[in-house]
Structure formats: C-alpha cells, structure tokens
C-alpha cells in the first residue's frame, strides 16, 4: 500500500521550501520511497520527540562538493493512509 505524504505543519512546509532546489528534488524522491514502505525505512522516535513519531533519514547526497543530511519526523494519520510530516532538519558540510 502506498501512503499519501502531507506536510502537516507550517514549519515542515517552510523547511522543505528552504531546501536548495537540487536537494529539494532529492528529498522529494526520498519521500516517494518513504511512502512506499515507511515501516522499513524509518525508526521509532525517541525522547525528546513524540513517542508516536517516526524518524526517516534521507539518503545523504553530495551536491557541488557539499554533503547534505536530512532527517524527517512524521506520524501516521488516524486513518493510517497518510504520513503527516511534522518537521524536516537539514545539515550540510563540505566534502574534503
């Protein structure tokens, strides 16, 4: 079953919009991968995150000599057909 992915929080929408366009495209593809099988590509959130949340680490990518890491926190909707994206964290660093 493929899930619907929804940016459920304004903070998540802003974080997604602020990603550099090539990285946003990569994250979009990774969200499609998440939608296919969330339980196999994510892990249960732990303190200080809500216990009912899941964490998904996007496959790291190097763009223009900079490595990017993205972590997404999501929850299943009540109908369990939608993944509600709560926040997106982006980190980057130069590749040596």
C-alpha positions in Angstrom: 0.0 0.0 0.0 1.4 3.4 -0.9 0.8 6.2 1.6 -0.1 9.8 0.9 2.6 12.2 2.2 1.5 15.5 3.6 3.5 18.4 5.0 1.3 18.7 8.2 3.0 21.6 9.8 3.9 25.1 8.7 7.4 24.6 10.0 7.8 21.5 7.8 6.5 23.3 4.8 8.9 26.2 5.3 11.8 23.9 5.9 11.0 22.0 2.7 10.7 25.2 0.7 14.0 26.5 2.0 16.0 23.5 0.8 18.2 24.2 -2.2 16.3 23.2 -5.4 18.5 20.2 -6.3 18.3 18.9 -2.7 14.5 19.5 -2.6 14.3 17.3 -5.7 16.3 14.6 -4.0 14.2 14.8 -0.8 11.0 14.6 -2.9 12.3 11.3 -4.4 13.1 10.1 -0.9 9.6 11.0 0.3 8.2 8.8 -2.5 10.4 5.9 -1.2 9.1 6.6 2.3 5.5 6.5 1.0 6.1 3.0 -0.4 7.3 1.4 2.8 7.5 3.7 5.8 8.0 0.9 8.4 11.1 -0.5 6.7 12.9 2.8 6.1 12.1 4.7 9.3 12.7 4.2 13.0 10.7 4.9 16.1 11.3 8.4 17.5 12.7 8.7 21.0 13.0 11.4 23.6 12.7 14.4 23.2 10.4 13.6 20.2 6.8 12.4 20.5 6.8 8.7 21.1 4.2 8.1 18.4 6.5 9.7 15.8 8.8 8.1 13.3 12.2 9.3 12.0 13.3 8.9 8.4 16.9 9.6 7.4 17.0 10.7 3.8 19.9 9.1 1.8 22.8 11.6 2.1 23.7 13.3 -1.1 26.7 15.4 -2.3 25.8 18.4 -4.4 28.6 20.8 -5.6 31.1 19.5 -3.1 28.8 19.8 -0.1 27.3 16.7 1.6 23.7 17.1 2.8 21.9 15.1 5.5 18.2 15.4 6.0 16.0 13.9 8.8 12.3 13.9 8.6 9.9 13.3 11.6 6.5 12.0 10.7 3.4 10.4 12.2 0.8 8.1 10.7 -2.6 9.7 10.3 -5.6 8.3 12.3 -6.8 6.5 9.1 -3.3 5.1 8.6 -3.3 6.1 4.9 -1.4 9.4 5.2 2.1 10.2 6.5 2.0 13.6 8.3 5.4 15.3 8.0 5.9 17.2 11.2 9.4 18.6 10.7 12.4 18.5 8.4 16.0 19.0 9.6 18.8 19.7 7.2 22.5 19.7 7.9 25.4 20.1 5.5 29.2 20.1 5.4 32.0 20.4 2.8 33.4 17.2 1.4 37.2 17.0 2.0 
